[in-house]
Every structure is written in structure tokens, then in C-alpha cells.
């Protein structure tokens, strides 16, 4: 019998549902690889951080790793590739909460909600400047499932959306698409620069100070992808020198963000503790993708969803 080890916590109702739907699979809900011992495990369902190279060597019969997150940058990709282990993730389930988070931050800044809240605390009745989204331009780095949903929502508010990807191919939710080699042509006109890029060899530190120097002084930079997109010191300098108006950061080089980071106290920076993808429906959506792929595994018929190329990291 195939053994599937599930190391991320799921509620009893989901455990029973899996066991009932797939009686031919023995599910081990140990919540940790150490707790299960790893013997005979063919399928591993994990958030990813617990699968190290050392642990992988213990799982001698492992054939498939299902990662209950989108990012796989902290996993032993080279070793997984060498062993020919199938690697899939849950890309796509984050698009709704992340797109809503991005939109919430943009609307909050445009309608001066932080200032309104602060004035309420101080019992101050005073008008403030605010702006609207219609007629603005958003440059979205990584116009995939998440970026496409961000673009779709922004288009509903009259925002012109530009998708920026490695290929420059057209994507849903974009009025225009460019390759990264043409990013410098769009930065001076973008009101919002929004990154939802994953962490790969191609995207690490892909932005530098020269990019921020080309941005509008009134622009908002938003990073909801990975913290190794750009050095934080570059962002800090851009904010201090007024190269951009505001930064909204949900990811950082080091997490949790160190208490001595200047970003905490900068009035033109919003620090979000990597929460943009959180949703009460997260586990349910992740398991639905797992079930689809597990049905293909059991039937030995069909193409797996969200297969990761280990040599590319996505």
C-alpha cells in the first residue's frame, strides 16, 4: 500500500475526507517527518521547510513531494531532480487573498485611510488629500495566476496594467505585456510597481538602485513575492531620498524583520508580516489540488497540475 506522509497540520474533517476518498492510500498524519520515521513513504505532503537534503536521504522510497505553498526556493531542488522525484505545488490558490491584499493597500493609501485612523486617535477633524485609481498605471512583475488576478481587479478600477515577465508573452489581466529587458522603458510612467515574483536564480536581486532612480517620485513600490528581489538597503535609500513616495512590503530578506530595521519606523513604508496570502480557505484549496493530482497518481492516467521544474525552481 502507498504511504502518504502529511506533515502540515490539517483538521480532522480533512483527514477523514482524504482517507475515505482514497482507501488505497495509507495516510500518516504525523505532522513531522521525524515523528513518522520516513520508512516506506512514497508521497510527502509538506509546507516544504522540513524537507532538507539530510531528510531526503532518509526517504529512500519517496516518489512525489506535494508542497502546500507556492515557493520551493528553500528545498533541495537539485537532489530532488537527480532522483527524478515528482515535485508539485499549490500555485494559484493564493491569487484571491493576495490580490485582495494588494488592492486593499493601494486603496488605503489612495484614500488616506492611515491618516484618517491616526486623526481619529488624536481626535482631529481635518480634511486631507486623497487620490483615485482611475487613469493610473500599474507595472506588475510576475503576471501569472496571482499577478493576473491583481491586474483584473485593478482594471476594474480603471488602471492600465502592464505585465512584466521573462518572456514578455501576453497574460490575462494585462493591457500590455513586456519582457524584463524592457522594464526601464515602463518604470518612469508607472504609478505602482507590484512584484509577485517567486525566488529563482533568474529573479534574485533582479532589481537594484538604478531601477528605483527611474521610478516616479510619486510611485508606490510593492513587494508581495520574495524578499530577495531587491536589497532592503536599496529600498531604504530610495525612500529616504524621495525616489519613490511609499513602499508596501510583505516579504523581507530576513524574516521576521529585525527590530532594528529602519523600515519599522519609516512613515513612507508599510511593513506587513508576510500575511498577504493568508486565508481561512487556504488548506481547503491546497487539498483540492492535492486530491486532483492524487487521483491521477492512483489511476495512472492524466497530467499532474503545478509540476515544478527543479532546475528552474518553478
C-alpha positions, 0 to 999 in steps of 0.5 A, spaced: 500 500 500 502 507 498 504 511 504 502 518 504 506 522 509 502 529 511 506 533 515 502 540 515 497 540 520 490 539 517 483 538 521 480 532 522 474 533 517 480 533 512 483 527 514 477 523 514 475 526 507 482 524 504 482 517 507 475 515 505 476 518 498 482 514 497 482 507 501 488 505 497 492 510 500 495 509 507 495 516 510 500 518 516 498 524 519 504 525 523 505 532 522 513 531 522 517 527 518 521 525 524 515 523 528 513 518 522 520 515 521 520 516 513 520 508 512 516 506 506 513 513 504 512 514 497 508 521 497 510 527 502 505 532 503 509 538 506 509 546 507 516 544 504 521 547 510 522 540 513 524 537 507 532 538 507 537 534 503 539 530 510 531 528 510 531 526 503 536 521 504 532 518 509 526 517 504 529 512 500 522 510 497 519 517 496 516 518 489 512 525 489 513 531 494 506 535 494 508 542 497 502 546 500 505 553 498 507 556 492 515 557 493 520 551 493 526 556 493 528 553 500 528 545 498 533 541 495 531 542 488 537 539 485 537 532 489 530 532 488 531 532 480 537 527 480 532 522 483 527 524 478 522 525 484 515 528 482 515 535 485 508 539 485 505 545 488 499 549 490 500 555 485 494 559 484 490 558 490 493 564 493 491 569 487 484 571 491 487 573 498 493 576 495 490 580 490 485 582 495 491 584 499 494 588 494 488 592 492 486 593 499 493 597 500 493 601 494 486 603 496 488 605 503 493 609 501 489 612 495 484 614 500 488 616 506 485 611 510 492 611 515 491 618 516 484 618 517 485 612 523 491 616 526 486 623 526 481 619 529 486 617 535 488 624 536 481 626 535 482 631 529 477 633 524 481 635 518 480 634 511 486 631 507 488 629 500 486 623 497 487 620 490 483 615 485 485 609 481 482 611 475 487 613 469 493 610 473 498 605 471 500 599 474 507 595 472 506 588 475 512 583 475 510 576 475 503 576 471 501 569 472 495 566 476 496 571 482 499 577 478 493 576 473 488 576 478 491 583 481 491 586 474 483 584 473 481 587 479 485 593 478 482 594 471 476 594 474 478 600 477 480 603 471 488 602 471 492 600 465 496 594 467 502 592 464 505 585 465 512 584 466 515 577 465 521 573 462 518 572 456 514 578 455 508 573 452 501 576 453 497 574 460 490 575 462 489 581 466 494 585 462 493 591 457 500 590 455 505 585 456 513 586 456 519 582 457 524 584 463 529 587 458 524 592 457 522 594 464 526 601 464 522 603 458 515 602 463 518 604 470 518 612 469 510 612 467 508 607 472 504 609 478 505 602 482 510 597 481 507 590 484 512 584 484 509 577 485 515 574 483 517 567 486 525 566 488 529 563 482 536 564 480 533 568 474 529 573 479 534 574 485 536 581 486 533 582 479 532 589 481 537 594 484 538 602 485 538 604 478 531 601 477 528 605 483 532 612 480 527 611 474 521 610 478 516 616 479 517 620 485 510 619 486 510 611 485 508 606 490 513 600 490 510 593 492 513 587 494 508 581 495 513 575 492 520 574 495 524 578 499 530 577 495 528 581 489 531 587 491 536 589 497 532 592 503 538 597 503 536 599 496 529 600 498 531 604 504 535 609 500 530 610 495 525 612 500 529 616 504 531 620 498 524 621 495 525 616 489 519 613 490 513 616 495 511 609 499 513 602 499 508 596 501 512 590 503 510 583 505 516 579 504 523 581 507 530 578 506 530 576 513 524 574 516 521 576 521 524 583 520 529 585 525 527 590 530 532 594 528 530 595 521 529 602 519 523 600 515 519 599 522 519 606 523 519 609 516 512 613 515 513 612 507 513 604 508 508 599 510 511 593 513 506 587 513 508 580 516 508 576 510 500 575 511 498 577 504 496 570 502 493 568 508 486 565 508 481 561 512 480 557 505 487 556 504 488 548 506 481 547 503 484 549 496 491 546 497 487 539 498 483 540 492 489 540 488 492 535 492 486 530 491 486 532 483 493 530 482 492 524 487 487 521 483 491 521 477 497 518 481 492 512 483 489 511 476 495 512 472 492 516 467 492 524 466 497 530 467 499 532 474 497 540 475 503 545 478 509 540 476 515 544 478 521 544 474 527 543 479 532 546 475 528 552 474 525 552 481 518 553 478 
